Amino acid sequence: MLLLISPDSVEEALDCAKAAEHLDIVDVKKPDEGSLGANFPWVIKAIRDAVPADKPVSATVGDVPYKPGTVAQAALGAAVSGATYIKVGLYGCTTPEQAVDVMRGVVRAVKDYRPDAFVVASGYADAHRIGCVNPLALPDIARRSGSDGAMLDTAIKDGTRLFDHTPPDVCAEFVRLAHEAGLLAALAGSVKAGDLGELARMSTDIVGVRGAVCEGGDRSAGRIQPQLVAAFRAEMDRHVREHAAVVATS
Ligand SMILES: O=C[C@H](O)COP(=O)(O)O
């Protein structure tokens, strides 16, 4: 299970760099522009320069509207700025067809520039609150568009969490569908250390967090703390080991 951490500034990325051995992907976003808010190209570039070269940088393209051309161009901007994971929040897509349209443009724009980039189609566990595509439609949207991964996050950061909207059995089905389609499955949404057992048991590939590794658990006012990243990682590895042991003996 890979750990993706989302700093919101170059300063926070430097804190992530201090904990680099405990994380796998540094994810650039701008939380004040939304759950998957896009940051400026120069911030992505500066964060790419600030974190160790062996750590991939991911960038969110935004909680995007159904505007395939606009989104494709933005995604290319993230790739040119140094991100190798490109995450698109399909906020304004109300049907799977619209979402596939958007993601096909993103895949083409990004992979023409950088074939080894990793494109992630991201939906929302609380889709019912904002009227976008159903969480379980994401793996098929990702597969049909040629994306590499499917992700769920929460759109509204009001203290409710991934499992409040998409219970563990639904998340497990999401992961199963993603794997069946040959995709990586990423889950986020105010995930806490107490959720890691469930996430490991359902074989989640990437867990994304911010609040859980910020001072006071506060994703807005708190800043990422390297020691919290280390502790979260230790807990994650413990659950992965426990799950592997259970699988080995069953
Ligand atoms: O991609 C991961 C998100 O930044 C998760 O943030 P959160 O843990 O504060 O919901």
The ligand as an SDF file (V2000), in Angstrom:
LIG
                    3D

 10  9  0  0  0  0  0  0  0  0999 V2000
   -5.6090   13.0990   -1.7290 O   0  0  0  0  0  0  0  0  0  0  0  0
   -5.7150   13.1530   -0.4980 C   0  0  0  0  0  0  0  0  0  0  0  0
   -6.4310   14.2560    0.1830 C   0  0  0  0  0  0  0  0  0  0  0  0
   -5.6460   15.3810    0.2880 O   0  0  0  0  0  0  0  0  0  0  0  0
   -6.9850   13.8410    1.4740 C   0  0  0  0  0  0  0  0  0  0  0  0
   -7.0990   14.8880    2.3960 O   0  0  0  0  0  0  0  0  0  0  0  0
   -7.7930   14.6040    3.7980 P   0  0  0  0  0  0  0  0  0  0  0  0
   -7.1160   13.3930    4.3810 O   0  0  0  0  0  0  0  0  0  0  0  0
   -7.5620   15.8130    4.6170 O   0  0  0  0  0  0  0  0  0  0  0  0
   -9.2240   14.3520    3.4790 O   0  0  0  0  0  0  0  0  0  0  0  0
  1  2  2  0
  2  3  1  0
  3  4  1  0
  3  5  1  0
  5  6  1  0
  6  7  1  0
  7  8  2  0
  7  9  1  0
  7 10  1  0
M  END
$$$$
